[in-house]
Every structure is written in structure tokens, then in C-alpha cells.
Amino acid sequence: MRRRLLTTVALTATAVLAAGVVVASSPQAGQAAPSTVAVTVNARAGLATMPSTGLGVNDAVWDGQLGTTAVSDLLGSAGVRMLRYPGGSYGDIYHWKTNTADGGFVAPGTDFDTFVASAHRSGAQPMIIANYGTGTPAEAADWVRYANVTKGYGVTYWTVGNENYGNGHYGATWEADNHADKSPAGYAAMVRQYSDAMKAVDPSIKVGAVLTMPANWPDGLVGGGDIGTWNAAVLSGAGSKIDFVDVHWYPGGSTAAESLTKSGQIDDALFVLRQQIARYAGPDAARLGMSFTETNVGVGLNTQPGALYLADVYSGLLENGAFTVTWWNVHNGIGKVSTVAGQVDYGDFGMLSSATCLSDNTTCEPALNTPFAPYHALSLMNMFPAPGTSSCGRSPTTRW
């Protein structure tokens, strides 16, 4: 907190100096007047532009609050400009036409039209996960047709699947994948088919492929029969057919203090990611954007660490060229309850309270839609650089 207070003071001072305003305090009685001090500020050094889609959050079809005006207005007030749907791994089991999820729960009032209406009310652009795991290119193309031709929603951003490296190819299995070939090369081949089918309907859309964060699992692993890592194979096989790469980052941490050091990894990780893109995605690789559509802190999700982590990580990723960073997620539910810096933390990955309780009812969350600490951090982020404007550069210990 002390570091961030100093950063705020420094940024405020810079703004005052840039405006040509001089603030001086009178010396105390018996003290000599302070000597004149010259301060030089380079207000153009290290500037980064805030994207119009920079501040984002995830929505999920199992969240019955998804389409309510109360939630839409809260997200709009916080400056959310990107809403991702239909919710993480549900993206690989969700069928938009029937508003159903293979083996999963879909709450009433969470269909695609309701989602788009809520996004528009919030002032956010939708980002859609096309069902890769249990879907087809034709299903995804029909979704684009319905969204942008039939309804005229103008949905620009579409990713092919979610965390598809979790399909068992590297041993861990959490992501649905009905394809016989679960390798990164197999995924890349299907991404090409998805992109061709979707862009045949609307050439203006942007299609993204799933990568992994450098130095995070499974980065560096080469599966049986593969000629390279997940990122290398996907970029080599699908780089010419996509417009951006989609990455998730949950750096974890066993303590709040450790969690808040993780943002120090961003510069190096994104440097490596850009190198991978340049090396494997083809001669025009520089055109590919980067989205970070899931992140959350390791400890203190609903309290001070969550807020500080959000501010630090959003600004660090955006400064390094991401066009959106989206929090996981709007509502999630109570988890492991603990006390962090004297405050009750509900272990809830949501930005807003779900008003759920532990199974024994010993602890319950606050009233439904009560904002947790990360929500307030996002709101403060929205008060700094407006979309399209430049933010203050940072040193290794400052953001925005």
C-alpha cells in the first residue's frame, strides 16, 4: 500500500507540474525559507494508450444475475468495456441455439440475446467463446450469422475455445474436447477451419486462438508426437488465420504478500510471448493482438490484496500491449473463508457478492451484488486514463 500511495503522490505531482502550477508551503516560524529546487518532468516518456476495450470482466451462463439491470449498471459504473461470454470452460460445452451446456447448468435469463442487451446497457463490447470442445465450425459460423447478420449486434471478438491445452494432452483434463486429435497441431488445424467458416459469414470479425502464458504450465512442455510446445504449434499452424492470441494468467501465491509480487513477472513474460508470436506466427505476426481474458489473485480475493492485484496487473498487461484484461468473474460464490489484514475474505472469485453461505451456514457473504474490493479497484482504474488517451509511464515499481 505504501508503494502505491507514493505512486499516487508522484502522479499527482506530475500532473500539477505539467499544468504549470506551483504549490509552495510557508516555512514554520524560526525556520529558514527552503532553497529553490528545479524539477524537470518528461511527460512524454513511457506513455501507453488505454484501449477502448481495456477494462473487462467475465460473465457466465450459470449466473442468474447475468441479465439484470442492477448488474449491468454496476459494471457500467465501473467502466467495464469488454464482457466475455458464456463463461470460461463453459465455452467448450455451451450451445448457443438451445442455450444449453453439455453436462452443465444454465440459469434462466442468460441466453445470448439477454447477454448482448446487458453488455450494451453496460457500454461494453461482447467477447464470445466459440464452442471448440463439443461444437463445430458450422455451429460457430451460425452464431456469427445470427449475431451480426440477423440481429446486427456487431460482435467483433470471437475466441476458438477456452484453455484447450487442458484437454488431457499434457495429462491434466478439465476442458471438454471431443476431437480425436487433442494435440496443439490438431487444435491449430481446427482453428483454421473455424476462422474460415466464421469469416465467410462476416469478414470483419476478429478471431483469436488460445495460448498459454510463458513460464506457466504447460509452456515448455512437448507432448508425445508433437514437434514443439503448445504456443509454437498453435502459432505455426494457425497464425495466418487469426487476429489475436488469448491468454489466461493465475499466478497464485501462498500469501497475500507473495501474490502481490507476481505482477513483477509481466514485463518478461510478455516479452517472451511477443517473441514467440514473431517467431512462429508468420511474416505479418506483428498484426496479432493479445487478450488476457482470465486472471485473479492467489490470496485475498475479496479484500485489499485482490484490489491491489487488479490495479497492478491490469495496468501492467495493458501497458505491455494487451487490448483487454478481463477479471474472472462477475459472480462466483463463496469459497474458503479466511481473514486477510483484519478483513473477512470469502474466497469468492466474483467481483460482486453472490450472497451465498458455507454449507453449515456459519458464514454468509454480504447482500447480493455487494461490490468486493476488486470492483472498487476497477472503478478507480476507470478514473485514470480514458480510452484512447495516454497514461503516465511507469518505473519498475509503479503502474499507470
C-alpha positions as CSV (number, residue, x, y, z in Angstrom):
1,M,0.0,0.0,0.0
2,R,2.8,2.4,0.8
3,R,4.3,1.9,-2.6
4,R,1.0,2.7,-4.3
5,L,0.4,5.8,-2.1
6,L,3.8,7.0,-3.2
7,T,2.9,6.3,-6.8
8,T,-0.3,8.3,-6.4
9,V,1.5,11.2,-4.9
10,A,4.1,11.1,-7.7
11,L,1.5,11.0,-10.4
12,T,-0.4,13.9,-8.8
13,A,2.7,15.9,-8.6
14,T,3.5,15.3,-12.2
15,A,0.0,16.4,-13.2
16,V,0.4,19.6,-11.2
17,L,3.8,20.4,-12.7
18,A,2.6,19.6,-16.2
19,A,-0.2,22.1,-15.8
20,G,2.4,24.7,-14.8
21,V,1.0,25.1,-11.3
22,V,3.5,25.6,-8.4
23,V,2.4,24.7,-4.9
24,A,4.5,26.0,-2.0
25,S,4.1,25.8,1.7
26,S,5.1,28.6,4.1
27,P,8.1,27.9,6.4
28,Q,7.3,27.3,10.0
29,A,8.3,30.0,12.4
30,G,12.0,30.0,13.1
31,Q,12.8,28.0,10.0
32,A,14.8,29.3,7.1
33,A,12.9,29.6,3.8
34,P,13.6,26.5,1.6
35,S,16.0,26.9,-1.2
36,T,14.7,26.8,-4.8
37,V,14.6,23.3,-6.3
38,A,14.5,22.7,-10.0
39,V,12.3,19.8,-11.2
40,T,12.3,18.5,-14.7
41,V,9.4,16.3,-15.9
42,N,9.4,14.4,-19.2
43,A,5.7,14.0,-19.5
44,R,6.0,12.1,-22.8
45,A,8.3,9.3,-21.5
46,G,7.0,5.8,-21.5
47,L,3.4,6.6,-22.4
48,A,0.9,3.9,-23.0
49,T,-2.5,4.3,-24.7
50,M,-5.6,2.9,-22.9
51,P,-7.6,0.7,-25.4
52,S,-11.3,1.2,-25.7
53,T,-11.7,-2.4,-24.7
54,G,-9.1,-2.4,-21.9
55,L,-11.2,-3.0,-18.7
56,G,-13.1,-6.2,-18.9
57,V,-14.8,-8.9,-16.8
58,N,-16.3,-12.4,-17.5
59,D,-20.0,-13.3,-17.5
60,A,-21.3,-16.9,-17.2
61,V,-24.5,-18.6,-18.3
62,W,-24.8,-20.3,-14.9
63,D,-25.1,-16.8,-13.2
64,G,-28.8,-15.9,-12.9
65,Q,-27.9,-12.3,-12.4
66,L,-26.3,-12.0,-15.8
67,G,-29.1,-10.1,-17.5
68,T,-30.3,-7.9,-14.6
69,T,-30.2,-4.1,-14.9
70,A,-28.6,-3.9,-11.4
71,V,-25.5,-5.8,-12.5
72,S,-25.3,-4.1,-15.9
73,D,-25.4,-0.7,-14.2
74,L,-22.8,-1.7,-11.7
75,L,-20.5,-2.9,-14.4
76,G,-21.1,0.2,-16.5
77,S,-20.3,2.5,-13.5
78,A,-17.0,0.7,-13.0
79,G,-16.0,1.3,-16.6
80,V,-16.3,-2.2,-17.9
81,R,-15.8,-2.1,-21.7
82,M,-15.4,-5.8,-22.5
83,L,-17.7,-8.7,-21.4
84,R,-16.7,-12.2,-22.1
85,Y,-19.4,-14.9,-22.6
86,P,-20.6,-17.7,-21.9
87,G,-18.1,-18.3,-19.1
88,G,-14.7,-20.0,-19.1
89,S,-14.8,-23.7,-19.6
90,Y,-18.5,-23.5,-20.3
91,G,-17.4,-22.0,-23.6
92,D,-16.5,-25.5,-24.7
93,I,-19.8,-27.2,-23.7
94,Y,-22.2,-24.4,-24.5
95,H,-24.6,-24.5,-27.5
96,W,-26.0,-21.0,-28.2
97,K,-29.0,-22.0,-30.3
98,T,-30.5,-24.1,-27.5
99,N,-29.0,-22.2,-24.6
100,T,-27.8,-25.5,-23.1
101,A,-24.4,-26.8,-21.8
102,D,-23.4,-30.4,-22.1
103,G,-23.5,-31.7,-18.5
104,G,-23.6,-28.2,-17.1
105,F,-26.2,-25.9,-15.5
106,V,-27.6,-22.9,-17.5
107,A,-29.6,-20.4,-15.5
108,P,-32.8,-18.9,-16.9
109,G,-32.4,-15.5,-18.5
110,T,-28.8,-16.0,-19.6
111,D,-29.3,-16.6,-23.3
112,F,-27.2,-14.8,-25.9
113,D,-29.7,-12.1,-26.7
114,T,-30.0,-11.3,-23.0
115,F,-26.3,-11.2,-22.6
116,V,-25.9,-8.8,-25.5
117,A,-28.5,-6.5,-24.1
118,S,-26.7,-6.4,-20.8
119,A,-23.4,-5.7,-22.5
120,H,-24.9,-2.8,-24.5
121,R,-26.5,-1.4,-21.3
122,S,-23.1,-1.6,-19.6
123,G,-21.4,0.1,-22.5
124,A,-19.2,-2.9,-23.1
125,Q,-18.3,-4.9,-26.2
126,P,-19.0,-8.6,-26.1
127,M,-16.3,-11.2,-26.5
128,I,-17.6,-14.6,-27.4
129,I,-16.1,-18.1,-26.8
130,A,-17.0,-20.2,-29.8
131,N,-17.5,-23.8,-28.7
132,Y,-14.5,-25.8,-29.7
133,G,-14.7,-28.7,-27.3
134,T,-18.2,-30.0,-28.2
135,G,-19.1,-27.8,-31.1
136,T,-18.3,-27.4,-34.8
137,P,-17.1,-24.7,-37.2
138,A,-20.6,-24.7,-38.6
139,E,-22.2,-24.0,-35.2
140,A,-19.7,-21.1,-34.7
141,A,-20.4,-19.7,-38.1
142,D,-24.2,-19.8,-37.5
143,W,-23.6,-17.9,-34.2
144,V,-21.7,-15.2,-36.2
145,R,-24.5,-15.1,-38.7
146,Y,-27.2,-14.7,-36.1
147,A,-25.2,-12.1,-34.1
148,N,-24.0,-9.9,-36.9
149,V,-26.3,-10.5,-39.9
150,T,-29.7,-11.5,-38.5
151,K,-29.5,-9.3,-35.4
152,G,-26.9,-6.7,-36.4
153,Y,-25.2,-6.8,-33.0
154,G,-21.8,-6.1,-34.5
155,V,-19.9,-8.6,-32.2
156,T,-16.2,-8.2,-33.2
157,Y,-14.2,-10.6,-30.9
158,W,-14.5,-14.4,-31.0
159,T,-12.1,-16.9,-29.5
160,V,-12.0,-20.5,-30.5
161,G,-12.3,-22.4,-27.2
162,N,-11.0,-21.9,-23.7
163,E,-7.9,-23.3,-22.1
164,N,-7.8,-26.1,-24.7
165,Y,-4.4,-27.3,-23.5
166,G,-6.3,-28.7,-20.5
167,N,-7.9,-31.4,-22.7
168,G,-5.7,-34.2,-21.4
169,H,-2.9,-33.9,-24.0
170,Y,-0.4,-33.0,-21.3
171,G,-2.0,-35.1,-18.6
172,A,-4.4,-32.7,-16.9
173,T,-8.0,-32.8,-18.0
174,W,-10.5,-30.1,-17.2
175,E,-11.5,-28.8,-20.6
176,A,-14.1,-30.6,-22.8
177,D,-12.6,-31.8,-26.1
178,N,-14.4,-34.3,-28.3
179,H,-11.7,-34.3,-31.0
180,A,-9.7,-37.4,-31.6
181,D,-6.6,-35.3,-32.1
182,K,-6.0,-33.3,-28.9
183,S,-2.6,-32.1,-29.8
184,P,-1.7,-28.4,-30.3
185,A,-1.3,-29.1,-34.1
186,G,-4.8,-30.6,-34.1
187,Y,-6.2,-27.6,-32.4
188,A,-4.4,-25.3,-34.8
189,A,-5.9,-27.2,-37.8
190,M,-9.4,-26.8,-36.4
191,V,-8.8,-23.1,-35.6
192,R,-8.2,-22.6,-39.3
193,Q,-11.5,-24.3,-40.1
194,Y,-13.3,-22.2,-37.5
195,S,-11.8,-19.0,-38.8
196,D,-12.6,-19.7,-42.4
197,A,-16.2,-20.7,-41.6
198,M,-16.8,-17.7,-39.3
199,K,-15.2,-15.1,-41.6
200,A,-17.1,-16.4,-44.6
201,V,-20.1,-15.1,-42.8
202,D,-18.6,-11.8,-41.6
203,P,-15.1,-10.9,-42.7
204,S,-14.9,-8.0,-40.3
205,I,-14.8,-10.1,-37.1
206,K,-11.6,-10.8,-35.2
207,V,-10.8,-14.5,-34.3
208,G,-8.5,-15.5,-31.5
209,A,-6.6,-18.7,-30.6
210,V,-5.8,-19.9,-27.2
211,L,-2.2,-19.7,-26.0
212,T,-0.6,-20.2,-22.6
213,M,1.3,-17.7,-20.6
214,P,5.1,-18.1,-20.9
215,A,6.7,-19.8,-17.9
216,N,3.2,-21.1,-16.8
217,W,2.0,-24.6,-17.4
218,P,2.1,-26.1,-20.0
219,D,4.6,-23.7,-21.5
220,G,7.8,-25.5,-22.4
221,L,6.2,-29.0,-22.5
222,V,6.3,-31.0,-25.7
223,G,3.7,-33.7,-25.8
224,G,4.1,-37.2,-27.4
225,G,4.3,-36.9,-31.1
226,D,4.5,-33.1,-31.1
227,I,7.3,-31.2,-32.8
228,G,7.0,-28.2,-30.4
229,T,5.3,-26.6,-27.5
230,W,1.6,-25.6,-27.4
231,N,2.3,-22.0,-28.3
232,A,4.8,-22.8,-31.1
233,A,2.5,-25.4,-32.7
234,V,-0.6,-23.2,-32.5
235,L,1.1,-20.1,-33.8
236,S,2.8,-22.1,-36.6
237,G,-0.4,-23.8,-37.7
238,A,-3.0,-21.1,-37.2
239,G,-1.1,-17.8,-37.1
240,S,-2.1,-16.7,-40.6
241,K,-5.8,-17.3,-39.8
242,I,-6.2,-15.5,-36.5
243,D,-6.2,-11.8,-35.4
244,F,-5.2,-12.2,-31.8
245,V,-4.0,-14.6,-29.2
246,D,-5.9,-15.3,-26.0
247,V,-4.1,-16.0,-22.7
248,H,-5.1,-16.7,-19.1
249,W,-3.0,-16.0,-16.1
250,Y,-3.5,-17.1,-12.5
251,P,0.0,-16.6,-10.9
252,G,-1.2,-17.7,-7.5
253,G,0.8,-17.2,-4.3
254,S,0.7,-18.8,-0.8
255,T,0.4,-15.4,1.0
256,A,-1.1,-12.0,0.2
257,A,2.4,-10.6,0.1
258,E,3.6,-13.2,-2.3
259,S,0.6,-12.8,-4.6
260,L,1.3,-9.1,-4.9
261,T,4.8,-9.8,-6.2
262,K,3.5,-11.7,-9.2
263,S,3.0,-8.6,-11.3
264,G,6.8,-8.3,-11.5
265,Q,6.7,-11.2,-13.9
266,I,4.6,-9.4,-16.5
267,D,7.3,-7.5,-18.5
268,D,9.4,-10.6,-19.0
269,A,6.5,-12.9,-19.8
270,L,5.0,-10.6,-22.4
271,F,8.4,-10.0,-23.9
272,V,8.7,-13.8,-24.4
273,L,5.1,-14.0,-25.7
274,R,5.8,-11.4,-28.3
275,Q,9.0,-13.2,-29.3
276,Q,7.0,-16.4,-29.7
277,I,4.4,-14.6,-31.9
278,A,7.1,-13.1,-34.0
279,R,9.0,-16.3,-34.4
280,Y,6.1,-18.7,-35.2
281,A,3.1,-16.8,-36.5
282,G,4.4,-15.8,-39.9
283,P,5.7,-12.7,-41.7
284,D,2.9,-10.4,-40.6
285,A,2.8,-11.6,-37.0
286,A,3.1,-8.0,-35.7
287,R,-0.6,-7.5,-36.5
288,L,-1.7,-10.0,-33.9
289,G,-3.3,-8.6,-30.8
290,M,-3.1,-10.0,-27.2
291,S,-6.1,-10.5,-24.9
292,F,-5.9,-11.7,-21.3
293,T,-9.4,-12.9,-20.7
294,E,-9.0,-14.5,-17.2
295,T,-7.0,-13.5,-14.2
296,N,-7.4,-13.4,-10.4
297,V,-5.3,-13.1,-7.3
298,G,-4.0,-16.1,-5.3
299,V,-4.9,-14.8,-1.7
300,G,-7.3,-12.2,-0.6
301,L,-9.7,-12.4,-3.5
302,N,-12.4,-10.1,-1.9
303,T,-10.2,-7.8,0.2
304,Q,-7.2,-5.5,-0.2
305,P,-4.9,-7.9,-2.0
306,G,-7.5,-8.5,-4.7
307,A,-7.9,-4.8,-5.3
308,L,-4.1,-4.1,-5.4
309,Y,-3.5,-7.1,-7.6
310,L,-6.2,-6.0,-10.1
311,A,-4.8,-2.5,-10.4
312,D,-1.2,-3.7,-10.8
313,V,-1.9,-6.5,-13.2
314,Y,-4.4,-4.7,-15.4
315,S,-2.1,-1.7,-15.8
316,G,0.9,-3.9,-16.4
317,L,-0.7,-6.1,-19.0
318,L,-2.3,-3.1,-20.8
319,E,0.9,-1.2,-20.8
320,N,2.6,-4.2,-22.4
321,G,0.1,-4.2,-25.3
322,A,-2.9,-6.2,-24.3
323,F,-6.1,-4.9,-25.8
324,T,-8.2,-6.2,-23.0
325,V,-7.9,-7.7,-19.5
326,T,-11.0,-9.4,-18.1
327,W,-11.4,-10.4,-14.5
328,W,-12.7,-13.9,-13.5
329,N,-15.6,-13.1,-12.9
330,V,-18.8,-11.2,-12.1
331,H,-20.3,-13.7,-9.7
332,N,-18.7,-17.0,-8.5
333,G,-19.8,-18.0,-5.0
334,I,-18.3,-18.4,-1.5
335,G,-15.1,-20.5,-1.2
336,K,-12.6,-20.9,1.6
337,V,-13.3,-18.2,4.2
338,S,-10.3,-16.5,5.9
339,T,-9.2,-13.2,7.4
340,V,-6.8,-11.0,5.5
341,A,-5.4,-7.9,7.1
342,G,-8.3,-7.9,9.6
343,Q,-11.0,-8.3,6.9
344,V,-13.2,-11.3,6.2
345,D,-12.3,-12.8,2.8
346,Y,-14.9,-15.1,1.3
347,G,-12.6,-16.9,-1.2
348,D,-15.0,-15.8,-3.9
349,F,-13.6,-15.3,-7.4
350,G,-16.5,-13.0,-8.2
351,M,-16.3,-9.2,-8.4
352,L,-19.8,-8.9,-6.9
353,S,-21.2,-10.9,-3.9
354,S,-23.4,-13.9,-4.7
355,A,-24.9,-13.8,-1.2
356,T,-24.0,-17.5,-0.7
357,C,-23.2,-19.2,2.5
358,L,-20.9,-22.0,3.7
359,S,-22.6,-25.4,3.7
360,D,-23.0,-25.2,7.5
361,N,-24.3,-21.6,7.3
362,T,-21.7,-20.4,9.8
363,T,-20.6,-17.7,7.4
364,C,-22.5,-15.9,4.6
365,E,-21.5,-13.3,2.1
366,P,-22.9,-9.8,2.1
367,A,-26.1,-8.9,0.3
368,L,-26.4,-9.9,-3.3
369,N,-24.3,-7.7,-5.7
370,T,-22.4,-6.0,-2.9
371,P,-19.1,-5.0,-4.6
372,F,-16.0,-6.6,-3.4
373,A,-12.6,-4.8,-3.2
374,P,-11.5,-5.6,-6.8
375,Y,-14.7,-3.9,-8.1
376,H,-13.6,-0.7,-6.4
377,A,-10.1,-1.0,-7.9
378,L,-11.6,-1.4,-11.3
379,S,-13.7,1.7,-10.8
380,L,-10.5,3.6,-9.8
381,M,-8.7,2.3,-12.9
382,N,-11.6,3.8,-14.9
383,M,-10.9,7.2,-13.4
384,F,-7.4,7.4,-14.7
385,P,-6.8,7.2,-18.5
386,A,-9.8,7.4,-20.6
387,P,-9.9,5.1,-23.7
388,G,-7.7,6.4,-26.4
389,T,-5.7,8.6,-24.1
390,S,-2.2,8.1,-22.9
391,S,-1.3,7.1,-19.3
392,C,1.7,8.0,-17.3
393,G,4.7,5.8,-17.8
394,R,5.9,3.6,-15.0
395,S,9.1,2.6,-13.3
396,P,9.7,-0.9,-12.1
397,T,7.6,-0.1,-9.0
398,T,4.7,1.9,-10.5
399,R,1.8,1.3,-12.8
400,W,-0.1,4.0,-14.8
